[in-house]
Amino acid sequence: MPLPKINPTTTAAWKKLEAHFSETEQLHMATLFAEDASRVSKMKIEWEDFYLDFSKNRVTHETMELLLELAEEVQLKTAIEAQYNGEHINETEDRAVLHTALRDFDSMKPEVKKGLQQMQDFSEKIISTTYKGYTGKPITDIVNIGIGGSHLGPEMVTEALSFYKNELNVHYISNVDGDHVHEVLKKISPETTLFIVVSKSFTTQETRTNATTVRNWFVEKASEKAISKHFVAVSSNHKAVKKFGITTENIFPMWDWVGGRFSLWSAVGLSICCSIGYKHFEDLLKGAHKMDTHFRTAQFSENMPVVLALLSVWYNNFFKCQTAAIIPYTQYLKKFVDYLQQAVMESNGKCVDRNGDLISYETGMILWGNTGTNAQHAFFQLLHQGTKLVPCDFIAFRESLYGATDHQNKLLANCFAQTEALLQGSGDEAVDSHKYFKGNRPSNTLLIHKVTPESLGKLIALYEHKIFVQGVILNIFSYDQWGVELGKRTAIETLAAIANNEVSAIKNVSTKGLLQKKNEFR
Ligand SMILES: O=P(O)(O)OC[C@H]1O[C@](O)(CO)[C@@H](O)[C@@H]1O
């Protein structure tokens, strides 16, 4: 079955939602709660160690029914099956989208199994210190060199699972910022460091530049011969990797049916695997697979990714919210927002639909956020009293990992209190308008048992599927990223002008002025 290509605004459900929105827009959630004692029991999903409470949203039961009708009308079920069945749903790149196959231990592709085995063997040798560097010393530091999908996922997961981490120090180099590269090099020794160059295409300017600088530094301190013990690559472009000087035995696989921002489950996650050990890495994958099964089999009204996606379409297209915030109440998820920004905005930041037509409705939302309670002391003022409506996802964990009960109680108290205050509001506008909170500000609360490799796998997969559902409903291709190409091409032309000091080669007068100014500072 090919991927459906239905303009959502032409559906009967969309038209009904428009009428329904004008009738319900002004309703206050506090009233909805007061009038319906069963609201929470009908607006929650309990699944494994996850509890999603979506009752604090500006929706009635009818809204949810209409949104579910929309999902049916755009043939979401067909789209899900098309993805899982490996159809080339990434049409503009003519590729299948099968990151779910990377974590399907029940029917695993032989090449995936082989890749995992290679990761296990390699990481175990590094962790057990049987693997030695060129002077016979064990590896103490890992440096992951990659950018975008070849960096954000691995770095986020490594940090999120630092409780499960071994002694290895893991560093990440991504930006083409030589100062940052040198700051990392200052911390490591060539004798005891393993460099993992991660690039699906192996053509990315940042990764190639950083890897070359690191390689030169290494050869200067060690030797060309020692490269084979200290550099490995993860890529689908073996030819380019070998040209760079990394031998076939040191290449870990990557496939064109795995998109960069969905690739942490493959050898792109080698730094994670080395940092937490293969067993934990496998648990991460198994958690994601559980969510894959939930997503594929649960009816839409009980399906976490589907419900979250539908709610976001509601806010984005009817309330016209431009942005949404993610607030995890654990410092372990500090990098989760950075990771999701790429996953969400690179996937759904599109203005052309699946038929190639310009879109007249809203697509990808701007995603932002930070960890609570830090975020409360930074931007919550705007969430509570600003002029913008920002739907928030609060992500909390019942237990802390070190058993710090007092802290955990306070974290959870703050999390729950914020969702309630945003909903309820307080004060009397007539008495003191500055201290008045109108409330009626929506949020989802996701309560998870605790941060484990498995629960993190579930959480990431939940958002991956949410992104796909949003794309299906909005009739866009979520798995390409043509929008990043123009900037890359322009940077290459600009670099030639900067490197050769050819101001005349720059077309735009503003850019020309910048280059002239740069030269004045020489
Ligand atoms: O793994 P690669 O090929 O170096 O690409 C890195 C990243 O660059 C992008 O193409 C965007 O520029 C991402 O989609 C990708 O994750």
The ligand as an SDF file (V2000), in Angstrom:
LIG
                    3D

 16 16  0  0  0  0  0  0  0  0999 V2000
   25.9580   11.7450    9.1670 O   0  0  0  0  0  0  0  0  0  0  0  0
   26.2360   12.8170    8.1730 P   0  0  0  0  0  0  0  0  0  0  0  0
   26.1030   12.3340    6.7650 O   0  0  0  0  0  0  0  0  0  0  0  0
   27.5880   13.4380    8.4140 O   0  0  0  0  0  0  0  0  0  0  0  0
   25.1570   13.9500    8.3240 O   0  0  0  0  0  0  0  0  0  0  0  0
   25.0350   14.6840    9.5240 C   0  0  0  0  0  0  0  0  0  0  0  0
   23.7380   15.4310    9.6120 C   0  0  0  0  0  0  0  0  0  0  0  0
   23.6410   16.3910    8.5840 O   0  0  0  0  0  0  0  0  0  0  0  0
   22.3120   16.4930    8.1190 C   0  0  0  0  0  0  0  0  0  0  0  0
   22.2770   15.9950    6.8210 O   0  0  0  0  0  0  0  0  0  0  0  0
   21.8160   17.9040    8.1320 C   0  0  0  0  0  0  0  0  0  0  0  0
   22.7280   18.7920    7.6460 O   0  0  0  0  0  0  0  0  0  0  0  0
   21.5060   15.6530    9.0810 C   0  0  0  0  0  0  0  0  0  0  0  0
   20.3500   15.1720    8.5570 O   0  0  0  0  0  0  0  0  0  0  0  0
   22.4810   14.6210    9.4830 C   0  0  0  0  0  0  0  0  0  0  0  0
   22.0950   14.0370   10.6790 O   0  0  0  0  0  0  0  0  0  0  0  0
  1  2  2  0
  2  3  1  0
  2  4  1  0
  2  5  1  0
  5  6  1  0
  6  7  1  0
  7  8  1  0
  7 15  1  0
  8  9  1  0
  9 10  1  0
  9 11  1  0
  9 13  1  0
 11 12  1  0
 13 14  1  0
 13 15  1  0
 15 16  1  0
M  END
$$$$
